[in-house]
């Protein structure tokens, strides 16, 4: 799957979330994206190593399987594979 441009990710996130904030976490190399979901009216937040990754995680977009994530680790454990 072709990755979206950062500008497109921001546009999609602004359309789905009110009060969207994307900022580097203080004292860390990680980024946080957060906002209030327009449909569910709940606060959502996600982190990532880059601004792009934080937005992708907030939107629930698939990421490269080679990247480590807790979800991939849990999936591997459930499937009987361990690293």
Order of alpha helices (4+ residues) and beta strands (2+ residues): alpha-beta-beta-beta-alpha-alpha
